[in-house]
Amino acid sequence: MALGTQQVLASVAAAWEAMEAGALFLFALPHSSLGWGFGPVRELGAAPNVLRFQVDYCAWGATSRRRTTVLTNYPSFRGLAGRCTCQGAP
């Protein structure tokens, strides 16, 4: 199994464990990542009380856009969402 796949599986498992323990989690991948089509990630995103949103890093002062998609069970994290209209690198 590829290292990237192992890392995603470990992160998804940690998110499930956090939810079962009543704790918060934030799971993020690049918006264009193939990981979003991976079964365990799709299942996590479909769980009750899990929010999904995008953030562009340049909306927070970074020099590149770096669009990222986030899954979380903490509604206040949605405040991080930000889409940038800059002409910076995607």
C-alpha positions in Angstrom: 0.0 0.0 0.0 1.4 3.4 -0.9 2.5 5.7 1.8 0.0 8.4 0.8 -2.9 5.9 1.0 -1.7 4.8 4.5 -1.5 8.4 5.7 -5.1 9.1 4.4 -6.4 5.9 6.0 -4.7 6.8 9.4 -6.1 10.4 9.2 -9.7 9.1 8.5 -9.4 6.6 11.3 -8.3 9.3 13.7 -11.3 11.5 12.6 -13.7 8.6 13.3 -12.1 8.0 16.7 -12.3 11.7 17.5 -16.0 11.7 16.7 -16.7 8.5 18.8 -14.9 10.2 21.7 -16.8 13.4 21.4 -13.7 15.3 20.2 -13.2 17.6 17.3 -11.3 16.9 14.1 -10.3 18.8 10.9 -9.3 16.8 7.8 -7.9 18.6 4.8 -6.6 17.7 1.3 -5.9 19.8 -1.7 -9.1 20.5 -3.5 -8.0 18.6 -6.6 -6.7 15.6 -4.7 -7.7 12.1 -5.9 -8.2 11.3 -2.2 -11.7 12.9 -2.3 -12.8 10.0 -4.5 -11.4 7.4 -2.0 -14.1 5.4 -0.3 -13.1 6.0 3.3 -12.9 9.8 2.7 -16.3 9.8 1.0 -17.8 7.9 3.9 -16.3 10.4 6.4 -17.7 13.3 4.4 -21.1 11.7 4.3 -21.3 11.2 8.1 -23.9 13.2 10.1 -22.6 16.4 11.5 -19.5 16.5 9.2 -19.2 19.8 7.3 -17.3 20.2 4.0 -16.0 23.6 2.8 -13.2 25.1 0.7 -10.5 27.6 1.7 -8.1 29.4 -0.6 -4.9 30.1 1.4 -4.4 33.5 -0.3 -7.7 34.6 1.3 -5.7 34.5 4.5 -2.6 36.3 3.2 -0.6 33.5 1.5 1.2 34.2 -1.7 -0.5 31.4 -3.6 -4.1 30.3 -3.9 -3.6 26.7 -2.8 -7.3 25.7 -2.7 -8.0 23.2 0.0 -11.1 21.2 0.9 -11.8 20.6 4.5 -14.0 18.1 6.5 -14.7 18.8 10.1 -17.2 18.2 12.9 -16.7 21.6 14.4 -19.1 24.2 12.9 -17.0 27.2 13.9 -14.2 26.0 11.6 -16.5 27.0 8.7 -15.3 30.5 9.5 -12.0 29.6 7.9 -13.8 29.2 4.5 -12.7 31.8 2.0 -12.6 31.9 -1.7 -10.1 34.3 -3.3 -10.5 36.2 -6.5 -6.9 37.0 -6.9 -4.9 36.2 -10.0 -2.3 34.3 -8.0 -1.1 30.8 -8.9 -3.9 28.2 -8.5 
